[in-house]
């Protein structure tokens, strides 16, 4: 649990449609509840779905920050227990504490593992936890004056229970970053690093990273940043333990080209096709 006031929309590269939608359906109603009543009442359950590493958790923090809300960052696994009845108590306790700390945003990561489709082989304890969570979510939805939002994220939306999916009224596809967003990520990560990259080099890197998630781009930058260090370590005339920092060469576009041979995109085309199909059936256009 944290009260976070420092994360802004500029910290989330790209995703302009999703950011605009979240501002409209979450941030503004939190700030001006007097204007969002009746038919304008905002949804109390929002689902972020898409490939891993696209910044869904960062978006959750940003939403809480913009709302000046207490942020509960919960993994679905933390709500399960080997003791009978303990999982339901944890769920009830979570919502009780969130109500004590209003305004609140409950962020549930990997919600599919908590609210997966029902099956005959499902363990009874899992079924009870799922039922309790849906009951609590219904309670949030029926109290329009309560500034409490349940924001869930999943990399596997197709595995969500149908009843859970219906309760997340707004379902936003958090896609892979486009070229401009990847460019922004790289520039931000290199802002405090010594490099020799020109604008055309940045554009080339943006092309190199087609199909990369934000997390992939970060890993690529980390690998490229090691290039100058490895040069020093492999040079017999220089000692990595005694060399001055300003003697290390700048990061170059060649480092990124080499890094791209090592760091490959983690999201495959088949997964992207599945996300787009689910988005076309259940997503909310933004």
C-alpha angles and dihedrals in degrees: 000000000000141000104228124187102158108073116095135186089256088068088067110071115217121336091115093162094053092045091051091049093049092049090053100043100034118013100045094045089050091051097040108028089159090067097044105064135123111000089003093057109130125238115265094208124056126176124205112196135174144090120335118265097032097118104262093145091048089052089052091052091047093051091051091047094050090048092048085232136150107260120218109192105194131173114213091236091062090065094058127085137182089226117090112252094006095103093056090050090053091052092049091046091051093055092042093055091044089056090051090053100046131197089054140165117202110201115195114192121203089012090170089075089057100038103032123153114286118253139175090249094053114124115248093235091055090050092052093049090050092049092048092050092051090048091052091047090052089052091054091048094052094053103071093175094058113097096216124127129189108208114185132187131200140172090198109049092160089068094058119116111254093235090052092048091054092053092056092073095182116051115184125191111225100200133191112284117268122230095274092050092048088051090053092049092052093047092049093049092049095043093105097032128093108246141154097216120139127197092267089052091053089050090052091051089051088055092046091055098055107144094019122131120225089259090051091052090050090051090048091053091049090052093047091049089059091061096085091043092053091049090057093044092051095046115096093206095056131062116213090206096057106027117114117245093239090057092065112097121246122264108265137199087253088064089057093048090053092044091053088063089059104034110057128180112275097207117081125211092246090060092048090052090052092050092050091048092051090046091053090052103039110005126107111238114239 
